[in-house]
């Protein structure tokens, strides 16, 4: 359960980073 939560957090951070990159590129 703890590992799953860690992965979920990592995916969220990655998605946020991708979104920021998209906004910056525009």
N, C-alpha and C positions, 0 to 999 in steps of 0.2 A: 504493500500500500504506500509506504513512504517513497519507494523508488518511482512508483507511478506518478506520484504527486511531483516529484523532482523533474521527471520527464515532461509533465504537463507544463510546469513553470518554464522549462527551457524552450519548449515549443512556443509558448506565449511570447517570451523575450525575442525569439527569432522572428516571429510574425511581426512584432512591433518594430524591430530593426528594419525589416523589409519594407514596411509601410513608410517608415521615416525616409528610407532611401528613395522610394517612389516620389514622395512629396518633395524631397530636395531636388530630384532630377527634373521635376516639372518646373 
